[in-house]
Amino acid sequence: MTAEPNPFPTVAKLADECGEKWPRFHDGARETVRIEGIFKEAIQTEAIKVEVPHGRVLDTDSSLVLFGSFARYEMVPGSDCDWTLLINGVVNNRHAEDARLIHRAIRNAAGNGKGLKAAAAGGAFGNLCFSHEMVHRIGGGADSNENLTRRILMLLESRAISLSDADSAVEVWKAVVRSILERYFEEDVHFSKKKKAPRFLLNDLTRYWRTICVDYAAKHQEQDGAKWAIRNAKLRLSRKLLYAAGLAFCFRCQLSPPAGGTGTETQSTEPFIAAAMEFAGTPPLEYLAAFIDAFLDGDKRALASSRIFGAYDKWLKLLGDTGKRNRLESLGHSDADGNETFQEVRNIGAEFARGLKFLFFGRDTDDEAIPNLSLEYVGF
């Protein structure tokens, strides 16, 4: 019998402490594992059909990397299977063939009613990406929004999956993530013996968060308002979660530096890079829970946990309701104010944001206008 997935042990611990039940985290993990099995089987079946050389589905320098709810263990029925074929080597024709094979496999499995849903066409997923741009084009004119998105999401919500015992997908993913982190830590001129919060990385995380907020408005125009409500909902919750988890990691570098990590004055950034590798391999919800577990206690711990994870559990429940999800996907901006489902999203998002404000700023609500505006428009 296959063991039940358990990517959220600290979330479960906090739920017990709060006397609450947040079952959708477990449901999402179980659904993710189920879909991942179908995903792998579909690709392997397609590989047999086309007689892939030597039985190896991926080239040795390639990694099949999952993103989105697929990577975060938050899948619900109808979730997209966001993936990228990550290449860490010289370009060859085999890479494009592998990507086409994966596309065909998902399309065929979807057509057979197996529960797979392909990533949206024309986005950052469902295609090839190369490590060189992500590692060497950080900042400057050559760093496009798409490159920024791929690089930051590689750190915040990605995981590689192996399709056979012979492939090296996980090792390729680790090598690329490590190279990105080395750039951030080893070239951070502010990273020192006293100041251990990685500002280079923190600034790029903030840049990513602000970029997706601006791009949200651009997509509204480009797509003539299509799927406005679901994008708005994700911005309030799952996208905001990623930024919060990234902040938690950066702050933890200062609050509890890894043993042996003293900053660039002694060139000992390796412990921080190792800690960042662990962060990159942890679902953002679980990492945020571990951050609360490590640094909050008493009433603060309970209040932050209840608001953040209680709200997110409600969000996963809403997404798992096919009727509500379909209403969000078809809802336009002009009809949102009077829509019951969208009002529910707003309330959930507001509770989630209150929890994050309390966690990071230690504030709830008061009568000070300027601090409250700062929390609303500069913070969360």
Secondary structure, 3 states (H helix, E strand, C coil): CCCCCCCCHHHHHHHHHHCCCCHHHHHHHHHHHHHHHHHHHHHHHHHHHCCCHHHCCCCCCEEEEECHHHHHCCCCCCCCECEEEEECCCCCHHHHHHHHHHHHHHHHHHHCCCCCCECCCCCCCCEEEEHHHHHHCCCCCCCCHHHHHHHHHHHHCCEEECCCCCCCHHHHHHHHHHHHHHHHHHCCCCCCCCCCCCHHHHHHHHHHHHHHHHHHHHHHHHCCCCCHHHHHHHHHCHHHHHHHHHHHHHHHHHHCCCCCCCEHHHCECHHHHHHHHHHHCCCHHHHHHHHHHHHCCHHHHHHHHHHHHHHHHHHHHHHHCHHHHHHHHHCCHHHCCCCHHHHHHHHHHHHHHHHHHHHHHCCCCCCCHHHHHHHHHCCC
